[in-house]
Amino acid sequence: MGRPAHIYIFAHHGIYADHADHRDPSQWQFYVVATRDLPDVKQAALSTISRFTEPVPISALGDKVRVTASQITNEGGV
């Protein structure tokens, strides 16, 4: 299975109460995963993705992407 990207960002909105607002990015958690860490399947559950990385809020997403990209580059993956 080939993947066209080096990094994938998964988003999860885990609020189910009355105050849930899917338009509010602060209510989402983001998972940044290098392609090499993903299992070779078409679909992956949140429990699988969370084994490879901790969730980050929108405010930390850019930094997490930069760190992950740097790790890939330093390992010769890009």
C-alpha positions in Angstrom: 0.0 0.0 0.0 1.5 3.3 -1.0 0.8 6.6 0.7 1.3 10.0 -1.1 2.4 11.9 2.0 5.2 11.8 4.5 3.1 13.1 7.4 -0.6 12.6 8.2 -2.7 14.7 10.5 -5.8 13.1 12.1 -8.3 15.1 13.9 -10.7 14.0 16.6 -13.6 15.9 18.2 -14.3 14.0 21.4 -16.9 16.3 23.0 -20.4 14.9 23.1 -22.0 17.3 25.5 -24.4 20.2 24.7 -21.5 22.6 24.4 -19.9 20.7 21.6 -19.1 23.0 18.6 -17.4 21.3 15.7 -16.6 24.8 14.3 -14.4 25.6 17.3 -10.9 24.3 16.6 -10.0 24.5 20.3 -12.3 21.6 20.9 -10.4 19.3 18.5 -7.4 17.2 19.2 -4.8 16.5 16.4 -2.6 13.5 15.9 0.5 14.0 13.7 1.9 10.7 12.5 4.8 10.0 10.1 3.7 7.7 7.3 6.4 5.1 8.3 4.6 4.7 11.7 1.2 3.9 10.2 0.1 0.3 9.9 -0.3 -1.0 6.4 -4.1 -0.9 6.4 -6.6 1.4 4.7 -8.4 2.4 7.9 -7.0 2.9 11.4 -8.9 3.4 14.6 -8.1 6.2 17.0 -6.8 3.7 19.5 -4.2 2.6 16.8 -3.2 6.1 15.9 -2.8 7.2 19.5 -0.2 4.4 20.0 2.2 6.4 17.8 1.7 10.0 19.1 0.1 12.1 21.7 -2.8 14.4 20.7 -2.0 18.1 20.5 -4.4 21.1 20.5 -4.7 23.4 17.5 -2.3 25.9 19.2 0.6 23.3 19.1 -0.2 21.7 15.7 2.3 23.7 13.7 5.1 22.9 16.1 4.3 19.2 16.1 4.3 19.1 12.3 7.7 20.8 12.2 9.2 18.4 14.8 7.8 15.4 13.0 9.1 16.7 9.6 12.5 17.4 11.1 12.7 13.8 12.5 11.8 12.4 9.1 14.4 14.5 7.4 17.1 13.7 9.9 16.4 10.0 9.5 16.7 10.3 5.7 13.0 9.7 5.1 12.5 12.7 2.8 
